[in-house]
Amino acid sequence: MSDAQLYIQIAVWSQVASSIVFIAVLVYMWTRFIMPVLMAAQERSNRQIAEAERHRDEVKGALTALHEEIRSAGRDAELIAQRAELHAAREREAVLAEATESGERALLDAQGELERARSAARQRLRDDLVERALKIARDDAARRIGPSIDERLIEGFAGTLQEGARG
């Protein structure tokens, strides 16, 4: 083997050795520096994913509870509306009964008042008629009866009184 071939052989093996050393340094740096960073990043991502899943599960549970509360509130609202409707109907009936009773009382009072007013009006009319009839009778009697008839009536009345006193 010649020197040139020897140098070529050394150069090839030198390239092989440096490649092996380079690969070994790369593997060492990969395992020493890059792999821990990647593992930490993966661990951090896994924790974030686990935290997000836990949060999602909590939110689902809260959402389920809120849906149940909404349904319960809806049922409560329906019951309240039914009770309010019943209460309003009872209140309306009570107010209507009270108003009817009050109206009937007012009507009876008004009828009684009307009868009293009619009776008073009849009595005033009777009094006015009697008063006018007496006035007309007095005026007519004064025109018809003169002093001579007046004397005769007085004497006749006095005589009746004397007979009544004797008998």
Phi, psi and omega in degrees: 000142186265169181296322183294320180290324179297316179295325178293318180296317179297317182296320181294312182292330176295318178296318180295315181295317180292326176295317180296316179297317180299316180294320179296317178297318178299315180296317179299312180295324178297311183285329184277318188245310188282315183299315178298323178295315179296319179295319178295318179296318179294317178298317178297318177296317178299317178297319179296318178296316179297318178297318179295320178295317178298316179297319178299316179295320177297317180295321177298316178298315178296320179296318177298316178297319179294320176299318178295319177296322178295315177298317179297317178296323177297316177297317179298319179297319178297316179297318179297317179297319178296315179296320179296321179295316178296317180296318179295320179295315178297317180297318179297316179297318180295316179295318179296317179296317179296317179295319178297314180298316179297319178296317179295319177299315179297320179296315178298317178299317180295321178295318177297317178297321178297316178297317178296319179294320178296316180298316179296319179295319177299316180297316178297319179297315178300313180299316179297317180296316180296316181298315179293318179298318178296319179296314180297317181296319179296315180298317180293318180295321180294325178289318185280320185267125177261189182293327182292316180292325182296318180294316180298318180295318181294317180296318180296320180292317179296321179296320180296322179292321181292320180293322179292329181284330181281321194273000000 
